[in-house]
């Protein structure tokens, strides 16, 4: 099976235990939890036994070690994570508001993962991996975006495959060169994993069917639309498969889409039955929201099967 590579931020998440607005008052917190969208994604890939690796950068500190130890324990090749003495691992503080939305306070740009760069170890992984997963948010960081694009071109040129999750905050779309970079990645994409309105980023189609048709017409093999609590849909080869939502009690939705994507890719690369792959990925996303901490709910195959058999546990 192809070895999966992703490139991007590794950080810790620290979560407020009370609901409210922001961090202006002292309050109880829990964490640090291993985090970062690419890290959550690749951890889920590793937990399902698919060969995988991540390129990132952390400080020589406990926050970095929390991530490296978790990823390594779950089967991820961490040789591409550079440890930077004197620098600090990235962090995100999260607080839930009363309406269920979240307030984030990030330290990424000025942390170790804000300065990810090519290293001999990262170059070896690009040469040794047959699949690259691209997170769109990485393309908004000039040096990191260039590194991701270079890896995508090299892996694709030797017959590898590309998966692409736009994973974009709206304000990132206006970053200089962002749309051009997104289009360049889309042109190489085999598996596209948009959430909701991200399906319409690349086409002016007024409805889902039109957007899907236009994207498949560009040469994309498979499109999986993530609908959160409404389930997910797969489109490929004239086939549409819908996976209904699973009734679970939501505790923390952070990282659920990344767990879904990692699970679907693992089964997609294994040529699993499309409907079964979608059901299992849906279970991965559902199980992820039942645990506090974005990487705490990544799942192995037995856990996914158990959830599908008895969603109420």
Secondary structure, DSSP 8 states (H G I E B T S, - for coil): ---EEEE---EEEEEESS-SSTTSS---EEEEEEE-HHHHHHHHHHHTT--EEEEEEEESSHHHHHHHHHHHHTTEEEEEEEEETT---EEEEEEE-TTS-EEEEEE-TTSGGGG----HHHHHHHHH-SEEEEEGGGGGSHHHHHHHHHHHHHHHHTT-EEEEE----GGGGGSTTHHHHHHHHHTT-SEE--BGGGGGTT---SSHHHHHHHHHHTT-SEEEEE-GGG-EEEEETTEEEEE-------S--TTHHHHHHHHHHHHHHTT--HHHHHHHHHHHHHHHTTSSSTTTT---HHHHHHHHH-TT-
